[in-house]
Amino acid sequence: MTAVVLYCRPGFEKECGAEIQEKASWNEVYGYLELTKNQGIVYFHLNNSEEGEVLMQRIPLKRLIFTRQWFVTLTDKIDLPDYNRVEAIVESLGKEWQYADLRMETADTNDGKALSKFCRKLAVPLRQALRKEKILTEKHDNEGAVLHALFFSGSEVILGFSLGTNTSPHVMGIPRLKFPNQAPSRSTLKLDEAFLYFIPKDEWETRLTSGLNAVDLGAAPGGWTYQLVRRGMMVTSIDNGPMAESLMETGQVKHRMVDGFKYIPQKQNVHWLVCDMIEKPDRVAKLMAQWLLNGYCKEAMFNLKLPMKGRYAEVVKDLQILKDAFSEYNVKYELFAKHLYYDREEVTVHARLLSPVPIF
Ligand SMILES: C[S@@+](CC[C@H](N)C(=O)[O-])C[C@H]1O[C@@H](n2cnc3c(N)ncnc32)[C@H](O)[C@@H]1O
């Protein structure tokens, strides 16, 4: 039976499952979920086997908030022999299809991490054998399918494929970012990943460039401000808590000890509003909509902190607040949310208006 396998942060299987089931049903694709708590892997077993590829063509991965990466199964779980694992994998693939790339993957758990050395070792002979059989072209072109091998142990694997045009470029959908030693907090990686994920690299020169003005709400001690400063921006950092001295010394940061919900910029020259305030997510969503619709900023990147229960419903409700506000003013907009790798009990949202707010 064919399933769509989805990778998420361990502990968020319910949210990931609820979301794929809902979004698949909008596309008239139905199935049932199988999930194990804290494994970070969700199976959506399809009622109709043919529909795996249909789903991958219709739902952009970027629209799935809680899914890091996904593939459609080509096989059930295969038991591998102790020797000749490569041959067993090649054989079970057959020669009908070709793939542009191979991803060796595991669950994002301690057991999974323990398998990564095994995967790296096996990848070398497996690639060679797949190339020899012309199953793997490795042209790395976006158009081709990507072959996934998800290992549960050294002797158990599921094989599947994703579409090169609708897949994460990272193994298991996880970008590995280096923590910059000068950054004042680990939170810095969240904004670094968010920029990488939401803003196409070929637009960084205009949208993430030096000289732009930014406001950081809930900035202390300055991990997010650091990301803006290192890109050469001038930042107003709002927080009652202290900012790292190293950032203040750059001369690019103004620190204001005021309430982030009350601060209004004096000039309409702010490009980025970023916000990591620990606050009720619906309050943050309303504030972000106000900033954008009042023209206080051009783009907003912010976290919605999630409650313990009903996390998927909460995100949907908060995004609806933004959509309703934008629709009321009849503006075109871009709005994406993702549970990024460096996020924990929160999702990151990017929003910007694509048309001016009509003046009445
Ligand atoms: C998760 S921390 C921010 C970490 C920061 N992004 C970094 O990378 O270092 C949340 C911050 O929000 C601030 N905060 C919470 N409510 C606020 C409010 N109403 N106005 C301003 N800051 C607020 C807190 O003081 C706290 O420093």
The ligand as an ORCA input file, in Angstrom:
! r2SCAN-3c Opt
* xyz 0 1
  C      12.699     34.671     23.329
  S      13.281     36.169     23.991
  C      13.979     36.950     22.598
  C      15.303     36.411     22.210
  C      15.921     37.212     21.091
  N      15.159     37.102     19.844
  C      17.329     36.758     20.816
  O      17.559     36.191     19.741
  O      18.200     36.966     21.656
  C      11.807     37.096     24.218
  C      12.011     38.528     24.646
  O      10.763     39.197     24.489
  C      10.725     40.247     25.436
  N       9.342     40.717     25.556
  C       8.258     40.015     25.943
  N       7.163     40.812     25.901
  C       7.569     42.021     25.461
  C       6.929     43.247     25.220
  N       5.617     43.401     25.401
  N       7.655     44.271     24.737
  C       8.983     44.138     24.531
  N       9.656     42.989     24.764
  C       8.957     41.945     25.223
  C      11.325     39.626     26.684
  O      11.841     40.611     27.550
  C      12.418     38.720     26.109
  O      13.678     39.344     26.157
*
